[in-house]
Amino acid sequence: MSWWWAGAIGAAKKKLEEDEAPRKHESVALIVGVTGIVGNSLAEILPLADTPGGPWKVYGVARRPRPSWNEDNPINYIRCDISDPDDAQAKLSTLTDITHLFYVYLGLTDPPRLKNCEAKWQNA
């Protein structure tokens, strides 16, 4: 996977010279909701070298155990329920290098969305 627009519309791509050492992570992401559609996509894209600001160091947070289909993503997976203040404090307070926060959530408990999803599931 790569950035679809890299080079296509003038995006600058940084390349390492042959004698240049790999850069340290300038950008560090915390993705809350890493096992969802958007979160998982971010976790796949951000660590790539051609990602703007990349490659990124990525912490991924989700409530459930890390799924097997997510194990190949080069992220630091943290199982944490951020709605529990004690759990969040215990597991996230040590992360001091974060530069960007991505909070990606599909609110299926929101009544209009829930009703729409239930209708789609019944017709599937």
C-alpha positions, 0 to 999 in steps of 0.5 A: 500500500502506498499513498495514491497521490505520491508523485502524481500531483506534485507531492514531495517524496523524501528519499534517503541518500545511500550514505544517509542513516535512517531517520528517527520517527519525527511523527508519533501517532496514537490511534484510538480505535485501531481495530476499526476500518479507519484506524486499521487503515491508518495503522497500515499507512502511517509506518510507510516511508513515503507517508508524509512525515513518515515513517511514523511510529504508531501506538494502536489502542483498542478494547479487545485483544489484538486480532490475528488479522492485525498482527502484521501491522508494525504498531505498538498495540495497547489493549485499553478501554479509554472509557475507564479512567483508571485503565487509560491512566495506567496504560497510556500515561507513560506514552510521552512521545506522541505528536498526533492523536487519531480518535476514530470511532463509529458510533453505532450506539447513536440511535439514527446510525444504529437504526440504519445499520440494523436495517442494512443487517436485516436486508443482507 
